[in-house]
């Protein structure tokens, strides 16, 4: 059962303040993914401690880098169940975890960061992983 919205609103806003488009329904996900172009980073947000201590702060740090994805969106696991399930259907059969990051380039999944790559690490270490992915897949072609 989802947590009361008043409890998760700050966790949602932590990501939307960074510029993420919040996808609340299956239709939101499908519309977003159909129109997505360039590079897109998806955060599967969560109420867990690794989302609070590592994923959201790591994302905030990574987004200060000079190279970032063209678009950023988020779904909230355990809250927006249908939207999250639909987004995960775009993850090419990879196991569902939360939190989780998915980086797409030209609608193709190019990097997935699972919970086991997030938990137990610092936000700065996770930011480093995200920045490496940004530099690899989001940098302008020279």
C-alpha positions as CSV (number, residue, x, y, z in Angstrom):
1,X,0.0,0.0,0.0
2,X,1.4,3.4,-0.9
3,X,2.5,5.8,1.8
4,X,0.4,8.9,2.4
5,X,1.2,11.6,-0.2
6,X,2.1,14.1,2.5
7,X,5.0,11.8,3.5
8,X,6.4,11.3,0.0
9,X,5.8,14.8,-1.4
10,X,9.3,16.1,-0.1
11,X,10.9,13.1,-1.8
12,X,9.2,13.8,-5.0
13,X,10.0,17.5,-4.8
14,X,13.7,16.8,-4.2
15,X,13.8,15.4,-7.7
16,X,11.4,17.7,-9.5
17,X,13.4,20.7,-8.2
18,X,16.3,19.3,-10.1
19,X,14.3,19.5,-13.3
20,X,12.9,16.0,-13.5
21,X,9.5,15.5,-15.1
22,X,7.4,13.4,-12.8
23,X,5.5,10.6,-14.6
24,X,2.5,9.6,-12.5
25,X,0.5,7.3,-14.9
26,X,1.2,4.7,-17.5
27,X,0.0,7.2,-20.1
28,X,2.5,9.8,-18.8
29,X,5.3,7.3,-19.2
30,X,4.3,6.2,-22.7
31,X,3.8,9.8,-23.9
32,X,7.2,10.8,-22.4
33,X,9.1,7.9,-23.9
34,X,7.4,8.3,-27.3
35,X,8.5,11.9,-27.5
36,X,11.9,11.4,-25.8
37,X,14.9,12.4,-27.9
38,X,18.6,12.6,-27.4
39,X,19.7,11.4,-23.9
40,X,17.2,10.7,-21.2
41,X,17.9,9.8,-17.6
42,X,15.1,8.1,-15.6
43,X,15.2,7.8,-11.8
44,X,13.0,5.2,-10.2
45,X,12.6,7.0,-6.9
46,X,11.8,5.3,-3.6
47,X,11.2,6.0,0.1
48,X,14.1,3.8,1.1
49,X,17.3,5.0,2.8
50,X,19.5,4.5,-0.2
51,X,17.2,6.7,-2.3
52,X,17.4,9.4,0.5
53,X,21.1,9.1,1.3
54,X,22.6,8.2,-2.0
55,X,20.4,8.2,-5.1
56,X,18.7,11.7,-4.8
57,X,21.8,13.4,-3.5
58,X,24.1,11.6,-6.0
59,X,21.8,12.8,-8.8
60,X,21.9,16.4,-7.5
61,X,25.7,16.3,-7.5
62,X,25.9,14.7,-11.0
63,X,23.6,17.3,-12.5
64,X,26.2,20.0,-11.6
65,X,28.5,18.5,-14.2
66,X,29.0,20.2,-17.5
67,X,27.7,17.3,-19.5
68,X,24.2,16.1,-18.5
69,X,21.3,14.3,-20.2
70,X,18.9,16.2,-22.4
71,X,15.9,15.2,-20.4
72,X,15.3,13.9,-16.9
73,X,12.2,12.1,-15.6
74,X,11.1,10.1,-12.6
75,X,8.7,7.5,-11.4
76,X,8.1,6.7,-7.8
77,X,8.3,3.0,-6.9
78,X,5.7,1.9,-4.3
79,X,3.7,5.0,-4.9
80,X,2.8,5.3,-8.6
81,X,2.6,1.5,-9.2
82,X,1.3,1.5,-12.8
83,X,3.7,4.3,-14.0
84,X,6.6,2.5,-12.4
85,X,5.7,-0.8,-13.9
86,X,5.3,0.8,-17.3
87,X,8.6,2.5,-17.1
88,X,10.3,-0.7,-16.1
89,X,8.9,-2.3,-19.2
90,X,11.3,-0.1,-21.1
91,X,14.3,-1.5,-19.2
92,X,14.8,-4.4,-21.7
93,X,14.0,-7.2,-19.2
94,X,16.4,-6.1,-16.5
95,X,15.3,-6.8,-12.9
96,X,13.2,-4.2,-11.1
97,X,15.0,-2.5,-8.3
98,X,14.5,0.8,-6.5
99,X,16.1,3.1,-6.5
100,X,17.4,2.7,-10.0
101,X,18.7,4.9,-12.8
102,X,18.2,4.2,-16.5
103,X,20.0,6.2,-19.2
104,X,18.6,6.1,-22.7
105,X,20.2,7.5,-25.9
106,X,18.0,7.9,-28.9
107,X,15.4,5.7,-27.1
108,X,17.9,2.8,-26.5
109,X,18.8,1.8,-23.0
110,X,22.5,2.4,-22.7
111,X,23.2,2.2,-18.9
112,X,21.2,0.9,-16.0
113,X,22.3,1.5,-12.4
114,X,20.7,-1.0,-10.1
115,X,20.1,-0.7,-6.4
116,X,23.1,-2.9,-5.6
117,X,25.3,-0.3,-7.3
118,X,23.8,2.4,-5.1
119,X,23.3,1.0,-1.6
120,X,26.2,1.2,0.8
121,X,28.1,3.8,-1.3
122,X,28.4,7.6,-0.9
123,X,26.4,10.1,-2.9
124,X,29.7,11.3,-4.3
125,X,30.6,7.9,-5.6
126,X,27.3,7.4,-7.2
127,X,27.6,10.9,-8.8
128,X,30.9,9.7,-10.2
129,X,29.2,6.7,-11.8
130,X,26.4,9.0,-13.3
131,X,29.0,11.5,-14.6
132,X,30.9,8.7,-16.3
133,X,27.7,7.6,-18.0
134,X,27.0,11.2,-18.9
135,X,30.4,11.7,-20.4
136,X,30.2,8.4,-22.3
137,X,26.7,8.7,-23.7
138,X,25.6,12.4,-23.4
139,X,28.7,14.2,-24.6
140,X,28.4,16.0,-28.0
141,X,29.9,14.1,-30.9
142,X,33.2,15.6,-31.9
